[in-house]
Amino acid sequence: MSSDIDHEVCGMSLAIDVVGGKWRLHLMWVLGDGPKRFGEIRRLLEGVSEKVLAENLRHLEAGGVVVREVFAEVPPRVEYSLTALGEDLNVALRPLELWGDRHRDQLHENLCASAS
């Protein structure tokens, strides 16, 4: 039996494959507060285009951390939310957020200095 998944890949690589990129971590954070519609997500993530948002939502959905639910209404309503796997990933990401909060001033100063 053949599989496309390499079970020897380290967990960090797998996690980065799921949440890597500029917008995916932000999406996880936004959806951590509960289900959101596409337009609501776009308003909360200033600067993201519709195309990029749709691509990133599809990637997270393919990774099993986000679910897209279509409601049989007129017009159709679509909501995105975290799966149980996504909720667990959000718990794992919380220390990264806390680290960023703790070192916000130093990180901002370092990044501004390197941009000059």
C-alpha positions in Angstrom: 0.0 0.0 0.0 1.5 3.3 -1.1 1.0 6.7 0.6 1.9 10.2 -0.5 2.6 11.2 3.2 6.1 10.8 4.4 5.7 9.6 8.0 9.4 10.4 8.7 8.9 14.2 8.3 9.3 16.0 11.6 6.2 17.5 13.3 7.6 21.0 13.0 7.7 20.7 9.2 4.2 19.4 9.1 2.9 22.2 11.2 4.7 24.8 9.1 3.2 23.3 6.0 -0.2 23.9 7.5 0.2 27.4 9.0 3.2 28.8 7.1 2.7 32.0 5.1 1.8 35.5 5.9 -2.0 35.1 6.5 -2.6 31.6 7.8 -1.6 32.3 11.4 -3.7 35.4 11.3 -6.6 33.4 10.0 -6.2 30.9 12.9 -6.3 33.7 15.4 -9.4 35.3 13.8 -11.3 32.0 13.7 -10.3 31.2 17.3 -13.0 33.6 18.3 -15.7 31.5 16.6 -17.2 31.0 13.1 -16.9 33.8 10.7 -18.2 34.7 7.2 -15.8 35.5 4.4 -16.5 39.2 4.4 -16.1 39.4 8.2 -12.7 37.7 8.0 -11.6 40.0 5.2 -12.6 43.1 7.3 -10.7 41.7 10.3 -7.6 41.1 8.2 -6.7 44.4 6.8 -4.7 44.2 3.6 -5.6 40.7 2.5 -7.1 40.4 -1.0 -10.1 38.2 -1.7 -8.0 35.9 -3.8 -5.3 35.4 -1.2 -7.9 34.9 1.6 -9.8 32.3 -0.5 -6.5 30.4 -1.3 -5.4 30.4 2.4 -8.8 29.3 3.6 -8.8 26.4 1.1 -5.3 25.5 2.3 -6.3 25.4 5.9 -9.4 23.5 5.0 -7.3 20.9 3.1 -5.1 20.6 6.1 -8.1 19.7 8.2 -7.9 22.7 10.6 -10.7 24.8 9.1 -14.2 23.7 8.0 -16.3 25.5 5.5 -20.0 25.2 6.2 -22.6 26.2 3.6 -26.1 26.9 4.9 -29.1 26.2 2.7 -30.5 29.7 2.7 -31.2 32.3 0.0 -28.8 33.8 -0.6 -26.5 31.0 0.6 -24.5 31.7 3.8 -21.0 30.3 4.2 -19.1 30.2 7.5 -15.6 29.2 8.3 -14.6 27.8 11.7 -11.9 25.8 13.3 -12.1 22.0 13.5 -11.1 20.1 16.7 -7.7 19.8 15.1 -7.7 23.6 14.4 -8.7 24.3 18.0 -5.8 22.1 19.2 -3.4 23.9 16.9 -4.6 27.3 18.2 -3.8 26.1 21.8 -0.3 25.2 20.5 0.1 28.7 18.9 -0.9 30.6 22.0 2.7 30.5 23.5 4.0 32.1 20.2 1.5 34.9 20.6 2.5 35.4 24.3 6.2 35.4 23.3 5.5 38.1 20.7 3.5 40.2 23.3 6.3 39.9 25.8 9.0 41.0 23.4 6.9 43.4 21.3 9.1 46.5 21.9 12.4 44.8 21.3 11.2 43.0 18.2 9.7 46.2 16.8 12.9 48.0 17.5 15.0 45.3 15.9 12.8 45.1 12.8 12.8 48.8 12.3 16.6 49.0 12.7 17.1 46.3 10.1 14.8 48.0 7.7 16.9 51.2 7.8 
